[in-house]
Amino acid sequence: MNSTFNCADITLGKALLSRLPDCYSLVLRTACLEQTGTNEVACTFEVPGYGKLTGSAASSLEAIRLTLIDLASTIDERFFLESETPMIVDTSLTEESRLSLNTKSERLRSKTRQLTVGVSMPTNLKAHLTKLADSQGTSFADVARRFTVFGFEDFVDRSLFVSSNSLFEMLGKELLKWQESNSEQVMLRLEPGQAVRMRTAAIEYGKSSSEMGALCMAHGLELQEQLVFLEKKVADYKGPAIRPLLAKVGLGSYAASLLSGVLAGHIRAPKALLRRLASTFEAPETLLTTLFRRSFENRVVPSFKSENGKPEVSISATPWDKAVKSLNLLPEQTAELLDIGTKRI
């Protein structure tokens, strides 16, 4: 055990500790409660140098408790330095301590502000996400946020063409897989825009933010597992193996390069073709779209030298009609492929 104490750090800590009552008082004066749903209350604090912290729960007391816990977890040098009341710095602080304090404060100011939503989730689900976070070398908060956003965005896409009853029945079954355990409250951190959209959707469908967060989190995890399986199925048709797939989706052999581009995410699949692929792979269109988009985003950008100006690298998938025309096929073949791009079914 290291028995060497950092005297400069202790001195700095004492200076910060002396400011704690005033800083907490400043924050608590901004506290407010509001009903955000039929069965939900939100407690909001304005934190110096950070923005607003919001905790949502089924009762006022629980909402206040969650937000106070979140407040305690956010305390850093910025919390003290950016208070309205000037901080009295101990003159015994070394120059090294002051420099360290200012450097950390500048770094923390650059962090993206996030809002907190209290989510009651099955202990088994939390344990599984924690294990995933450890294997990926990241935090539970990061993994929970990614799966929740992934699940919510798919929920929004499906809500355009699936009834809300069917949609929530599916989400409920996915969450039910984890219900053979106790539940516990966790703090889900989302970017402001994401948090507002999810809360708005929760109110629209008569759900609490906590329930919506748990449903979307479980749905995002389910989608990720489906995505891994779908990626393997799609990989079986890449390269020379593309020919059997051409026949299954009603395309001629002259469209091999087009379909290969679609599977790689380089070419944007028209609606009619996406439906055929979804039927062939027995997967939702939204999941296929996600797979193709990720394939494009994760593509390897070639490195090469150019003597005549800078090389151009596409930042988005090529539209179907543009890709078709670039092949210079026979007029009837071009017309057939362009017609697919105009069909809605």
C-alpha positions in Angstrom: 0.0 0.0 0.0 1.2 3.4 -0.9 1.7 5.5 2.3 2.9 8.6 0.5 0.3 11.4 0.7 0.1 14.1 -1.9 0.2 17.2 0.3 -0.7 19.5 -2.6 -3.8 17.4 -3.3 -4.9 17.5 0.3 -4.4 21.2 0.5 -6.5 21.6 -2.7 -9.1 19.3 -1.3 -9.5 21.4 1.8 -10.0 24.5 -0.2 -12.6 22.9 -2.3 -14.3 21.3 0.8 -14.7 24.8 2.3 -16.7 25.8 -0.7 -19.0 22.8 -0.7 -21.8 24.3 1.5 -22.1 27.4 -0.6 -22.0 25.5 -3.9 -24.7 23.1 -2.8 -26.8 25.9 -1.5 -26.5 27.7 -4.9 -27.6 24.5 -6.7 -30.5 23.7 -4.4 -32.0 27.2 -4.8 -32.6 26.4 -8.4 -34.4 23.1 -7.7 -37.9 22.7 -9.1 -40.4 19.9 -9.5 -42.9 19.3 -12.3 -45.1 16.5 -13.5 -43.9 15.2 -16.8 -46.2 12.3 -17.3 -49.3 10.7 -15.9 -47.3 8.8 -13.3 -44.0 10.7 -13.3 -42.4 13.6 -11.6 -39.2 15.3 -12.6 -36.8 17.2 -10.3 -34.4 19.6 -12.0 -31.3 21.4 -10.6 -29.1 24.0 -12.4 -25.5 23.0 -11.8 -22.8 25.6 -12.3 -20.5 24.8 -15.2 -22.6 21.7 -16.2 -26.1 22.7 -17.0 -29.3 21.1 -15.8 -29.6 17.7 -14.1 -32.9 16.0 -14.1 -34.1 13.0 -12.3 -37.5 11.4 -13.2 -39.4 8.9 -11.0 -42.8 7.8 -9.9 -42.7 10.1 -6.8 -41.3 13.5 -5.9 -39.1 12.1 -3.1 -37.6 9.5 -5.4 -37.0 12.1 -8.2 -35.2 14.4 -5.7 -33.2 11.5 -4.3 -32.1 10.4 -7.9 -31.1 13.9 -8.8 -29.1 14.4 -5.6 -27.2 11.2 -6.2 -26.5 12.3 -9.8 -25.3 15.7 -8.5 -22.9 14.0 -6.1 -21.5 11.9 -8.9 -20.8 15.0 -11.1 -18.8 17.0 -8.5 -15.5 18.0 -9.9 -13.3 21.1 -10.0 -15.6 22.8 -12.5 -18.4 22.5 -10.0 -16.5 24.8 -7.6 -14.8 27.1 -10.1 -17.9 28.1 -12.0 -20.1 28.9 -9.1 -21.6 32.4 -9.0 -19.9 33.0 -5.7 -16.1 33.5 -6.2 -14.1 30.7 -4.8 -11.7 31.6 -2.1 -8.4 29.9 -2.9 -6.1 28.9 -0.1 -2.9 31.0 -0.5 -1.0 27.9 0.6 -1.8 26.2 -2.7 1.2 25.5 -4.8 1.5 26.8 -8.4 1.4 23.1 -9.5 -2.0 22.6 -7.7 -3.5 25.7 -9.3 -2.3 24.7 -12.7 -3.7 21.2 -12.3 -7.1 22.7 -11.1 -7.3 25.1 -14.1 -6.3 22.4 -16.6 -8.9 19.9 -15.4 -11.5 22.6 -15.4 -10.8 23.5 -19.1 -11.0 19.8 -20.0 -14.3 19.3 -18.2 -15.9 22.3 -19.8 -15.6 20.5 -23.2 -17.7 17.6 -22.1 -21.1 17.2 -23.7 -23.9 18.1 -21.4 -26.2 15.2 -20.6 -29.6 14.8 -19.0 -30.4 12.0 -16.5 -33.4 9.8 -16.6 -34.1 7.5 -13.7 -34.8 4.0 -15.1 -36.0 1.0 -13.1 -34.6 -2.1 -14.8 -34.2 -5.8 -14.0 -31.0 -6.6 -12.1 -30.2 -9.4 -14.7 -30.3 -6.9 -17.5 -28.0 -4.5 -15.6 -25.6 -7.3 -14.8 -25.5 -8.3 -18.5 -24.8 -4.7 -19.7 -22.2 -4.3 -17.0 -20.4 -7.5 -18.3 -20.6 -6.1 -21.9 -19.1 -2.8 -20.8 -16.2 -4.6 -19.0 -15.5 -6.7 -22.1 -15.5 -3.5 -24.3 -13.4 -1.5 -21.9 -16.1 1.1 -21.4 -18.6 2.1 -18.7 -22.1 0.8 -17.9 -23.4 4.3 -18.6 -21.9 4.3 -22.1 -23.3 0.9 -23.0 -26.7 1.7 -21.5 -26.9 4.9 -23.5 -25.9 3.3 -26.8 -28.4 0.4 -26.5 -31.2 2.8 -25.4 -30.7 5.2 -28.3 -30.4 2.3 -30.7 -33.6 0.8 -29.5 -35.4 4.1 -29.4 -34.5 5.1 -32.9 -35.8 1.7 -34.2 -38.9 2.2 -32.1 -39.5 5.6 -33.9 -38.9 4.0 -37.3 -41.3 1.1 -36.7 -44.0 3.4 -35.2 -44.5 4.8 -38.7 -46.0 1.6 -40.0 -46.7 -0.7 -37.0 -49.6 -0.2 -34.6 -48.6 1.0 -31.1 -50.2 -2.1 -29.5 -48.2 -4.5 -31.6 -45.0 -2.4 -31.1 -45.3 -2.3 -27.3 -46.3 -6.0 -27.2 -43.0 -6.8 -28.9 -41.0 -4.5 -26.6 -42.7 -5.9 -23.5 -41.8 -9.5 -24.5 -38.1 -8.4 -25.0 -38.0 -6.9 -21.6 -39.8 -9.8 -20.0 -36.8 -12.0 -20.8 -34.9 -10.3 -18.1 -37.7 -10.0 -15.5 -36.8 -13.1 -13.5 -34.9 -10.9 -11.1 -35.3 -7.9 -8.8 -35.4 -4.4 -10.2 -33.1 -1.6 -9.4 -33.0 2.1 -10.2 -30.2 3.3 -12.5 -29.4 6.7 -13.9 -29.5 6.8 -17.7 -27.5 9.7 -19.2 -28.7 10.9 -22.6 -27.9 13.9 -24.7 -30.5 16.7 -24.3 -32.1 16.1 -27.7 -32.4 12.4 -27.1 -33.8 12.8 -23.6 -36.5 15.2 -24.8 -37.5 13.0 -27.7 -37.8 9.9 -25.5 -39.8 11.8 -22.8 -42.1 13.2 -25.5 -42.7 9.8 -26.9 -43.3 8.4 -23.5 -46.0 11.0 -22.8 -47.5 10.4 -26.2 -48.0 6.7 -25.6 -48.9 7.0 -21.9 -45.7 5.6 -20.5 -43.3 6.9 -17.9 -39.7 7.9 -18.9 -38.5 5.1 -16.7 -40.6 2.5 -18.5 -39.7 3.8 -21.9 -36.0 3.8 -21.1 -36.1 0.2 -19.9 -38.1 -1.0 -22.9 -35.8 0.8 -25.4 -32.7 -0.5 -23.6 -33.9 -4.1 -23.8 -35.0 -3.6 -27.4 -31.6 -2.1 -28.3 -29.8 -5.2 -26.9 -32.2 -7.5 -28.8 -31.5 -5.6 -32.0 -27.7 -5.8 -31.5 -28.0 -9.6 -31.2 -30.1 -9.8 -34.3 -27.7 -7.5 -36.1 -24.8 -9.8 -35.4 -26.7 -12.8 -36.7 -27.9 -10.8 -39.8 -24.4 -9.7 -40.6 -23.3 -13.3 -40.8 -26.2 -14.1 -43.2 -25.4 -11.2 -45.4 -21.7 -12.1 -45.4 -22.5 -15.5 -47.0 -23.6 -13.7 -50.2 -20.7 -11.4 -50.6 -18.2 -11.8 -53.4 -18.8 -14.5 -56.0 -21.6 -15.9 -53.8 -23.8 -12.9 -54.8 -25.3 -14.7 -57.8 -27.8 -16.9 -55.9 -29.1 -13.8 -54.1 -29.6 -11.9 -57.4 -32.2 -14.5 -58.5 -33.9 -14.4 -55.1 -34.5 -10.7 -55.2 -35.5 -10.6 -58.9 -32.3 -9.1 -60.4 -30.4 -10.1 -63.5 -26.7 -11.1 -63.4 -25.8 -7.6 -64.9 -26.9 -6.1 -61.5 -24.3 -8.0 -59.5 -22.1 -5.0 -58.8 -25.1 -3.0 -57.8 -26.3 -5.6 -55.3 -22.8 -6.0 -53.9 -22.6 -2.3 -53.4 -25.9 -2.4 -51.5 -24.8 -5.2 -49.2 -21.6 -3.2 -48.5 -23.6 0.0 -47.8 -21.9 1.9 -50.7 -25.2 2.1 -52.7 -28.5 3.2 -51.2 -31.1 0.4 -51.7 -34.5 1.6 -53.1 -37.6 0.8 -51.0 -38.7 -2.1 -53.3 -35.3 -3.8 -53.2 -35.0 -3.3 -49.5 -38.4 -5.1 -49.0 -37.2 -8.0 -51.2 -33.9 -8.3 -49.2 -35.8 -8.1 -45.9 -38.0 -11.0 -47.0 -35.0 -13.0 -48.2 -33.0 -12.5 -45.0 -36.2 -12.7 -42.8 -35.2 -9.5 -41.1 -36.9 -6.1 -40.5 -36.2 -3.4 -43.1 -35.0 -1.1 -40.3 -32.4 -3.6 -39.2 -31.1 -4.1 -42.7 -30.9 -0.3 -43.1 -28.9 -0.1 -39.9 -26.6 -2.9 -41.1 -25.9 -1.2 -44.4 -25.4 2.2 -42.8 -22.9 0.7 -40.3 -21.1 -1.1 -43.1 -20.6 2.2 -44.9 -19.5 4.0 -41.8 -17.0 1.3 -40.9 -15.6 1.0 -44.5 -11.9 1.1 -45.0 -10.9 4.3 -46.7 -8.2 3.6 -49.3 -4.9 5.5 -49.0 -3.3 6.5 -52.2 -1.3 9.3 -53.7 -2.7 11.7 -56.3 -0.7 14.0 -58.5 -3.7 15.9 -59.8 -5.4 17.4 -56.8 -6.8 15.8 -53.7 -8.6 12.4 -54.0 -12.3 12.5 -53.3 -13.9 10.1 -50.8 -17.7 9.8 -50.7 -19.2 10.8 -47.3 -22.6 9.2 -48.1 -24.0 6.2 -49.9 -24.5 6.6 -53.7 -28.1 7.0 -54.7 -29.6 4.0 -56.6 -30.3 5.8 -59.9 -26.8 7.4 -60.0 -25.2 4.0 -59.4 -27.4 2.4 -62.2 -26.6 5.0 -64.7 -22.8 4.8 -64.0 -22.8 1.2 -65.3 -23.7 2.1 -68.9 -25.8 -1.0 -69.3 -28.2 -1.7 -72.2 -31.1 0.7 -72.4 -33.7 -1.9 -71.4 -31.5 -3.1 -68.5 -31.0 0.4 -67.2 -34.8 1.1 -67.5 -35.6 -2.0 -65.6 -33.3 -1.1 -62.7 -34.4 2.5 -62.6 -38.0 1.3 -62.4 -37.1 -0.6 -59.2 -36.0 2.7 -57.7 -39.4 4.3 -58.4 -41.5 1.4 -56.9 -42.8 1.8 -53.4 -43.6 -1.9 -52.9 
